[in-house]
Amino acid sequence: FFAGGFGGVCLVFVGHPLDTIKVRLQTQPKPQPGQAPLYSGTFDCFRKTLVGEGVRGLYRGMAAPIIGVTPMFAVCFFGFGLGKRLQQRKPDDVLTYPQLFAAGMLSGVFTTVIMAPGERIKCLLQIQAATGETKYSGSLDCAKQLYREAGIRGVYKGTVLTLMRDVPASGMYFMTYEWLKNILTPEGKSVSDLSVPRILFAGGLAGIFNWAVAIPPDVLKSRFQTAPAGKYPNGFRDVLRELIREEGVASLYKGFTAVMIRAFPANAACFLGFEIAMKFLNWVAPGL
């Protein structure tokens, strides 16, 4: 639980700037005929954000995930561990990869309760600077205004889409990491003795596999969570229909480049942080 929280903090610090770029690309409106899009791509968005808002612009909305990410990743890794134990008859039973996938999916269910409101606040703060409107002064002010306007439902808007994103993606995330750790472990060695470069490689690739599954529902989630109240009365179905009708199936992969550039280093840092924290805790309190 503690090690997972530490891994999550590592992920946010490394990955948040490209997450800002991802959300801005996913939520930019379709340009009018004869009008150029606000951002032509990942690097154009990065350049404009940096020039217009400085380095701080890349870290818009970071307070929400930092506040939420420690318990969220703690619950995520705890959920994965619980999912494994529920399928084991004995503590040393080796699980199959489908069983690891199922354990990972359980962790996605656990994290949605914490993740959904943090994602909603983060996305709103990330896009407001690009629109030129300053409606929220920060994460706490955003949460207060959302609650005042629509109650707890306003804060948790997009929960179903967060669940649709995180359940299969978390299954892929943990299954891939365990699979790669087994492949990368030298013959005759223990998985727990894996070197730092190999942990980074396994964690980074797990992040890429995770986002390959997660990005279409993530695009829908970002659009839905940042839309004005009442724009999509039928939820994600309306968002999906609008995107495909106006921008085609490729629109479900908006922000793909930013996501993939971010996925490897952020998740490599996350799993390395987790493994280091686990080794430290086992050294400090081996019987905990």
C-alpha positions in Angstrom: 0.0 0.0 0.0 2.7 2.5 1.0 5.0 1.4 -1.8 2.3 1.8 -4.4 1.7 5.4 -3.1 5.3 6.2 -3.5 5.4 4.8 -7.0 2.4 7.0 -7.9 4.1 10.2 -6.8 7.1 9.3 -9.0 4.8 8.8 -11.9 3.0 12.2 -11.5 6.3 14.2 -11.3 7.7 12.6 -14.4 4.5 12.4 -16.5 2.3 15.4 -15.7 3.7 17.9 -18.3 2.9 15.5 -21.2 -0.5 14.7 -19.5 -1.3 18.4 -19.8 -0.4 18.3 -23.5 -2.5 15.1 -24.0 -5.7 16.7 -22.4 -5.3 19.9 -24.4 -5.0 18.0 -27.7 -8.0 15.7 -26.8 -10.3 18.6 -25.9 -9.4 21.2 -28.6 -12.5 21.9 -30.7 -12.7 21.1 -34.4 -11.6 24.2 -36.3 -14.1 26.1 -38.5 -13.7 25.8 -42.3 -10.6 27.8 -43.4 -9.4 28.2 -39.8 -6.2 26.5 -38.5 -6.5 24.3 -35.5 -5.3 25.7 -32.1 -2.6 23.0 -32.0 -1.2 21.2 -35.1 0.2 18.4 -33.0 2.0 17.3 -29.8 5.2 19.4 -30.3 3.2 22.5 -31.4 1.1 22.3 -28.3 4.2 21.8 -26.1 5.9 24.9 -27.7 2.8 27.1 -27.4 2.2 26.1 -23.8 5.8 26.7 -22.9 6.0 30.1 -24.7 2.6 31.3 -23.5 2.6 30.1 -19.9 6.1 29.0 -19.1 7.1 25.8 -17.3 4.2 26.3 -14.8 1.8 25.9 -17.7 2.9 22.3 -18.1 2.1 21.6 -14.5 -1.5 23.0 -14.5 -3.8 21.0 -12.3 -1.0 19.0 -10.7 -2.3 19.5 -7.2 -5.3 17.3 -7.8 -3.4 14.2 -9.0 -0.7 14.7 -6.3 -3.4 14.8 -3.6 -5.2 11.9 -5.1 -2.3 9.9 -6.6 -0.8 8.6 -3.4 -3.9 7.0 -2.1 -5.0 6.1 -5.6 -1.8 4.2 -6.5 -1.7 2.8 -3.0 -5.2 1.3 -3.5 -4.2 0.3 -7.1 -1.2 -1.8 -6.0 -3.2 -3.0 -2.9 -6.1 -4.1 -5.2 -3.7 -6.0 -7.5 -2.2 -7.8 -4.5 -5.7 -8.6 -3.2 -6.8 -9.8 -6.7 -3.8 -12.2 -6.7 -4.5 -13.5 -3.2 -8.2 -14.1 -4.0 -7.1 -16.5 -6.8 -4.4 -18.3 -4.8 -5.0 -21.4 -2.8 -1.6 -21.1 -1.2 0.5 -17.9 -0.8 3.3 -19.3 -3.1 0.9 -20.3 -5.9 2.1 -19.0 -9.3 -0.8 -17.3 -11.2 -1.4 -17.6 -14.9 -1.3 -14.5 -17.1 -5.1 -14.4 -17.4 -5.3 -14.5 -13.6 -2.9 -11.7 -13.4 -5.0 -9.7 -15.9 -8.1 -10.3 -13.7 -6.2 -9.2 -10.6 -5.2 -6.0 -12.5 -8.8 -5.4 -13.5 -9.8 -5.5 -9.8 -7.2 -2.8 -9.0 -8.9 -0.6 -11.7 -12.2 -0.9 -10.0 -10.7 0.1 -6.7 -8.9 3.2 -8.0 -11.9 4.7 -9.9 -13.5 6.1 -6.7 -10.4 8.2 -6.0 -9.4 8.7 -9.6 -12.7 10.1 -11.1 -12.9 13.4 -9.2 -9.2 14.1 -9.5 -9.3 13.5 -13.3 -12.3 15.8 -13.6 -10.6 18.7 -11.7 -7.3 18.1 -13.5 -8.8 18.2 -16.9 -10.7 21.4 -16.2 -7.6 23.2 -14.9 -5.5 22.0 -17.8 -7.7 23.4 -20.5 -8.8 26.7 -18.8 -5.5 28.4 -19.5 -5.7 27.5 -23.2 -9.2 29.0 -23.5 -8.1 32.3 -21.9 -10.8 32.0 -19.2 -9.8 31.8 -15.5 -12.8 30.3 -13.8 -11.0 28.3 -11.2 -8.2 29.6 -9.0 -6.9 26.1 -8.2 -7.9 22.5 -7.4 -9.8 23.3 -4.2 -11.7 26.2 -5.8 -12.6 24.0 -8.7 -13.9 21.2 -6.4 -16.0 23.7 -4.5 -17.5 25.3 -7.6 -18.3 21.9 -9.1 -20.0 20.8 -5.9 -21.9 24.0 -5.6 -23.2 23.8 -9.2 -24.2 20.1 -9.3 -23.5 18.4 -6.0 -21.4 15.3 -5.7 -22.5 14.2 -9.2 -20.7 17.2 -10.6 -17.5 16.2 -8.9 -17.8 12.6 -10.1 -18.8 13.4 -13.7 -17.2 10.9 -16.0 -16.9 8.0 -13.5 -18.3 5.4 -15.9 -15.8 6.4 -18.5 -13.0 6.4 -16.0 -14.1 2.8 -15.1 -14.2 1.8 -18.8 -10.7 3.1 -19.2 -9.0 1.8 -16.0 -10.4 -1.7 -15.6 -9.1 -3.2 -18.9 -6.0 -1.0 -18.9 -5.0 -1.9 -15.4 -5.4 -5.6 -16.3 -3.0 -5.1 -19.2 -0.7 -2.9 -17.1 0.0 -5.4 -14.4 -0.1 -8.5 -16.5 2.5 -7.0 -18.9 4.8 -5.9 -16.1 4.8 -9.4 -14.5 5.3 -11.0 -17.9 8.2 -8.8 -18.8 9.8 -9.3 -15.3 9.7 -13.1 -15.9 11.2 -12.7 -19.4 14.0 -10.4 -18.2 15.0 -12.4 -15.2 18.2 -14.4 -15.9 18.0 -18.1 -15.6 18.6 -19.3 -12.0 17.9 -15.8 -10.6 14.9 -14.5 -8.6 12.5 -11.9 -10.0 13.0 -9.9 -6.8 16.7 -9.4 -7.8 16.0 -7.8 -11.1 18.3 -4.9 -11.9 17.3 -1.2 -12.1 17.6 -1.0 -15.9 15.4 -4.1 -16.3 12.8 -2.8 -13.9 12.7 0.5 -15.8 12.3 -1.3 -19.1 9.5 -3.6 -17.8 7.7 -0.7 -16.2 8.0 1.6 -19.2 6.7 -1.1 -21.6 3.9 -1.9 -19.2 2.9 1.7 -19.4 2.8 1.7 -23.2 0.7 -1.5 -23.3 -1.6 0.1 -20.6 -2.2 3.3 -22.7 -2.6 1.3 -26.0 -5.8 0.0 -24.3 -6.8 3.1 -22.4 -6.5 6.0 -24.9 -9.9 5.7 -26.7 -12.0 5.8 -23.5 -9.6 8.4 -22.2 -10.4 10.7 -25.1 -14.1 10.2 -24.5 -13.6 10.9 -20.8 -11.6 14.1 -21.3 -14.3 15.4 -23.7 -17.1 14.5 -21.4 -15.6 15.8 -18.2 -14.7 19.2 -19.8 -18.0 19.7 -21.7 -20.6 22.3 -20.5 -23.4 20.8 -18.4 -26.1 19.2 -20.5 -24.1 19.0 -23.7 -24.1 15.2 -23.7 -27.4 14.0 -22.1 -26.8 10.4 -23.0 -23.2 10.3 -21.7 -20.3 8.7 -23.5 -22.6 7.5 -26.4 -23.2 11.1 -27.4 -19.5 11.9 -27.1 -18.6 8.9 -29.3 -21.2 9.7 -31.9 -20.2 13.3 -32.1 -16.5 12.5 -32.4 -16.9 9.9 -35.1 -19.4 11.9 -37.1 -17.3 15.1 -37.1 -13.7 13.9 -36.9 -13.7 10.2 -37.7 -12.5 7.1 -35.9 -8.9 8.5 -35.7 -10.2 11.2 -33.3 -10.3 8.4 -30.6 -6.5 8.5 -30.7 -6.1 12.2 -30.2 -3.0 12.9 -28.1 -1.5 9.5 -29.0 2.0 10.9 -29.5 2.0 12.7 -26.2 0.6 9.7 -24.4 3.2 7.3 -25.8 6.1 9.7 -25.1 4.9 10.1 -21.5 4.0 6.4 -20.9 7.5 4.9 -20.9 9.4 7.3 -18.5 6.4 7.9 -16.2 5.6 4.3 -15.7 9.2 3.2 -15.5 9.6 5.7 -12.7 6.4 4.4 -11.0 7.4 0.8 -10.9 11.0 1.6 -9.9 9.6 3.8 -7.1 7.4 0.9 -6.0 10.2 -1.7 -6.1 12.6 0.5 -4.2 9.9 1.3 -1.6 9.1 -2.4 -1.2 12.8 -3.3 -0.7 13.2 -0.4 1.8 10.1 -1.4 3.8 11.1 -5.1 3.8 14.5 -4.0 5.2 13.0 -1.7 7.8 10.1 -3.9 8.9 10.6 -7.4 7.5 7.6 -8.8 9.4 5.1 -5.9 8.6 
